[in-house]
Amino acid sequence: MSEKSEGLERYVVPGLERGLKLLLEFNRHNAALTAPELAKRMELPRTTVFRLLATLEIMGFVTRHGNEYKLGMSVLRLGFEYLASLELTELGQPVLNRLSQEIGYSCNLVVRDERSIVYVAKVTPPGILASTVTVGTRLPAHATVLGRILLEDLSLSELRELYPENQLEGYSSNTPQTVESLHDMVQQDLKRGYALSEGFYESSISTIAAPVRDGTGKIVAALGATIPSSHIDDEQLSPMVSKVRTSAEELSRLLGYTRARGY
């Protein structure tokens, strides 16, 4: 815990903290939970959990379906307001629009949240089948091409801290099995200046991605193109890689990044 966090602890409102922690219990694997389940998970009295749920239900943050509760529309509204407030998405959307028009494929902008990547902007051109991936979708960082880009700033020791397990969870035959193999992949991408993989996370999808840096030189996002094919024709590959990298560099400049600073 940082010194700043320790200094703020005395101002924490317990009821608000419990309510927010309750919301965090919901995820794609636990989309619906009962009050007794929540009480057990949070180690709180059922009466306390019922009061928290009643308050959140009134405000639209949860909805009740019989004995089960699910996240409500107020959570979604907050999420979209957050995305709309990001300088990254505001500046990145026109860049994605232009890139998508140039190459004719879906283009995405993602950020990292610990071990996951989160899609914050997406453009799909007319005629391309809609993907199941939408703004707000979360995917495992270590098992995706975009995620590899977002791990480039981390040293091997930092990667081990993020992934302390001996074997990484597999999602396809391409998923690195250990932190060491993941680090090797990430370093290769870093030297190349972009990441490319055909069928890395999904066998029928290929991805080209490049890093987006801010004024400090830190990687803050990954910009990528998604091609609905297990193989990219050689004639298409080089021009598309160039356009993806150029777009990522353009967004980086808009965020204040300059190579002259020594990054």
N, C-alpha and C positions, 0 to 999 in steps of 0.2 A: 504494500500500500504506500502511495506517495505521501510526502509531507503535506501537500495540498489537501489530499483526501482525508488525512488524519485531522487536519485543522477544521475541516467541514463537518466531521462526524457529530459534533455537538449540536449542529443545526438540523440534523436529520429528524423528519417527522415519521415516527414509527408506523402510523396507520397508512400514510402515503407509500412508504417503503413496502409494506406488506401488499398493498394493492398492486403496485407495479411488479413485484415479484410473482404475484398470482398470475398476472397477464403473461409473464415470461414462461409459465408452465405449459402454455399452449404452443404447439408447433405442428408441422405437417404429420408427424407420427402420433401426436396426441391432440387431434383437432377437436375432440369432444371429451369433456371430463365432468364427473359428478362432483358435488360438494364434498362428500366423504373422501373421494379420491384426492381432491385438492388438499383437504385437511391433513390427510396422511402424508402426502408429498411435502407439505410445508411445515408439518409438525405443529399445527395450530389447532385450537379447539374448534369444533364444528360450528358453534355459534358465531365465532369470530369470522370464519370463512363465509358463512351465510350473510353476515352483515356486509362484508367486502363485496360479495357477488351482487347483493341487492343494490349497492351504491353504483357499481360498475354497469349493472344492467340499466339502471335509470339513465345513466350518462351515455349509453349506447356502446360501451366498450366490450360488453359481452351480451349474448342473447341466450335465452333458455329454450330448450327443446325437450319437454318432458322433464326428466331428472338430470339431463345433461346440459352443459354450458359450452358455448363456442364463442370465438372472438366475434365482435360486432363491427359494424361499419365505421365507427369512430376511430378504430385502430387503423383501418385502411385509409381514412381521410388524413390522419396524422402522417402516415407513411408517404402519401403522395405530396403533402405539404412539405415534408422534409426533402424529398427529391427535388421539388420545384425550387427550394431555397438554395440548393447547392450550386455554387458558381460553376462547378465542373459540368453539370448537366446543362446549364443554361448556355455555356460556351460550346459544349460538345455536341449538342443536338444539330446545329447547322452543319458541323463537320461531318457527322454521321449521315445526314441527309445527302450531302454532296457525294460522299464516298459511295453510298448505296446506289445512287443514280449512275455513277461512273462504272461500277463493276457489275451492277445488276443483281446483287445478292444482299442478304440480310447483314446488317452491321450492328455491333453492340458495344456498349461501354459498361465496364464492370469495375467494382471496387472490392477490396478484401475486408471481411469481418472475421478476424481470427482465422479459423481453418476453413472458412467458406468464402466463395465469391458471391457477390450480389449484383444482379443486373439493374443498373440505374437508368439506362436509356437504350432504346432499340428502334431500329428502322427496318421495315420489311417492304421491299418494292412490290408493285402490283404484279400478279401472276405467279408469285412465289408462294408455295403452300405455307400457311401459318404454322409456326413452330409452337411446341408446348412451352417453350421458354418465353417468359414475359418479364416486364419490368417488375422487380421484386423477387424473382426466382433466385433461389440459393442452390449452389452446387459445390461439391468438395473441391477445394483449391488444388490439392495434390494430384487429383485425377483429371484435371482439365487443362487445356492449353492456355486459356486465359489465366487460370490460377497460377500456372508456372511463371508467367510474366510477373504476377503480383508478389511472387516469392523471391524475386531476383535480388532485392536489397538485403535479404537475410543471409547471415553467415551459416556455416554448418552447425555451429553450436546453438545458434538461434533457432534453426530448423529443428534440432533435436529437442529444444525446449518446447517448441510448438507441437511436435509430434514425439512424445516420449515413448510410445509403444515400439516394440521390437519389429512388428510387421504392420505396414500400412494397409488400410482397408482397400480391397480390390473392387473395381467397378467394370473393368474389362481386362483383356490380356495385356494391354499396354500400360496399365497402372503400375507405377514403380512400387516395388514391394518393401523397400527400406528407405530410410531417410537419406542414406548415402547415395543410393541410385537416383533419388529425387534431386538431390543436390547436384549430381553430375548432369542431369538433364537441364536443370535450371542454369547452370554455368555455361552449358553449350548454347542455350538460347541467348544468354547475356552476351557472349562473344559474337554471336551471329547478328544480334541487334533485333531479332524478332523470333517468334516461335511459330512452327508449322507442324501440323500433324494431320494425317489422313486416318480417320476412324480411331482417334485416340480415346475419346469418351464414349461416343456412339459410332458403331461400325459404318453407318451410312452417312456420316457427317465429317467434313474436313474443316479445319479452322486455321486461319492465319491471324496472328496477334502481335501487337507491338506495345511497348511501354509508353505511358503518359507521365511526365514528370512535372512537378511544380517548381516555383522559384528557388527552392532550396536544393533541387536536384533529386528529391525523393520521388520514388514511383508512387503515384496516387491512384492510378487507374490503368486498366488494360483496354485497348481499343482493338476490336477484332472483326473479321468477316467470316461468316458461316456459309459454307458451300454444301448444298445437299447432294453430296456425292462422296463415295469412298476413295475417289482418286481425282486429282486436279490435273488436267492436261498440261503438258510442259509449256505449250505456247501461251497458256493463260497464266501459269504460275508466276513467272517473273514480273509481268506487269502488275498483277494483283498484289504481290508482296510489296512492290515499290509504292503503290497507291496507299496501302494500309500504313506503311511506315511513314510516308509523307503526311498522311492525315494525323497520325499520332504525334509527329513532330510539330505540326501546325497547332494542335491543341495544347501541346506543352508550351509553345511560345506564348500562346494566349494566357496561360497560367503563370507566365513570368520566367520560364526556363530559358536559359541561354548557355550554350556550350562554352562561351567565353569565360564563364565563371569557374571553369575547370572541372565540370562534372562529366 
